Amino acid sequence: MVIESRAPSCEANRSRDAGGIILGIESTAHTFSIGWVDGLGVPGKSVSAFVRPVKGGIHPREAADHHAKHAGNILQELLDNDVQLQDVKAIAFSQGPGLGPCLRIGASVARSLAIQLNVPLVGVNHCVAHIEVGRERCDCDDPVLLYASGGNTQVIARLDGKYRVLGETLDIGIGNMLDKFAREQGIPFPGGPKIESLALEWLHDNPDPSLEGLELPYAVQGMDLAFSGVLNAALNLVEKGVPLPAVCWSLQEHTFAACVEVAERAMAHAGKDELLLGGGVACNERLRSMCQIMATSRDSTSHVPEKFLCIDNGSMIATLGRLQLLWGSETPLDESGVRQDLRTDETPILWN
C-alpha cells in the first residue's frame, strides 16, 4: 500500500537555510518512506509504502523484501512529481533503532543516492527525528516528549546536549501491546485505530461509563512502564465474556493514563512547561486529550504535530538530517552501518 502526504505551509520563523532539498529515507520497521524538507526545514511530501501482515506481526525479513520491492517506485514517484535531482543537497536515512533487515534496505538506498549525486550522507536517530519534527512543526522550545509508538514508549527531556530518557517501557512498546491485543481479537494490523473506534463505540452506548469490573493492572513502575501484565489481564477479560468495546475502552484508559502520569512526573522533575507527543500512537485522540488535560492543569502546554508526521515518514528523517547537516554532522560511508539498538541519548544535540 502506497500513500502520499503533504504538509501545510509552516508558519514558524526560521533563520537557518541548509540550501536545496534534503531527502529523508525511513525504513525502521513496517514503513518504507521517502520524503523531503526544503532549506528552511519546511517538510514537503512523503511517499510511503506500509507492510500489512495478513496474519501475525511484522516479520523482519518479509518487511525488508517489501521495502526493497517498493523503494524504486517510491523514489520515482517523488521525482516525477515533486523533486528534481539537481536540487537535492543531502540524503538522510534512519540509521537506527529498528529491525536490522529493514534498516539495511534504507541505508543501501541512501548510500547509492549519495554516491550517485555526490552529496553528503547523514545517518539519523529515528527516535530523535520524531522529537525534532514535532518541535519544528509545533514551534516548541524545550519540551518533555512522550514518545509512544509500536516499538518504543519513552519519556524524554533535553539535558546537557542530549535527549535523556527519564522513563521507558520495561517490556514492550504501547503500540506493540495494542497490536497484540487486537491480533488476538482477529483485528488486522495496525490494531490501534480499531481499538480506538471500539472504545468510542462503548462511550457512545455508555455515556457515563465506570471502570468497575474493567480494572486492569497499574502499568507504572517508578518512572518506567510495563504493559505485558495489562495485556494479559485485558485478554482475560475478553475470555470471561466482557464486551470487546468495553475492554478496548478500559485498555486505553489505563495505559494512556500511565503514560501521561510518567510524563507529568518528568515535567515536574525537569522543571519544563511544554509537553510534546510523538510516535504512531500519538494519532489517538484520547491520548491527545489526556495530555491536554494534564498540561492545562499544570499551567503548561501540550503539543502534537499533524497525524501524518506522527507515523513513521521520510520527512521527519529529512528534518533531523537537515539539522545535523547545518551543524557539520555528516556520516562517512565507512560509518554508515545500521544500529538496531541505537539509543535516544546517544545522539549529540548540537543545534540547541
Secondary structure, DSSP 8 states (H G I E B T S, - for coil): -EEEE------S-------SEEEEEE-SSSEEEEEEE-TT--B--EEEEE---SSSS--HHHHHHHHHHHHHHHHHHHHHHT--GGGEEEEEEEEESS-HHHHHHHHHHHHHHHHHHT--EEEEEHHHHHHHHHHHHHT-SS-EEEEE-SS-EEEEEEETTEEEEEEEBSSS-HHHHHHHHHHHTT--SS-HHHHHHHHHHHHHH-SS---TT------EETTEE--HHHHHHHHHHHHTT--HHHHHHHHHHHHHHHHHHHHHHHHHHHT--EEEEESGGGG-HHHHHHHHHHHHHTT-EEE---HHHHS--HHHHHHHHHHHHHTT----GGG----TT--GGGSB----
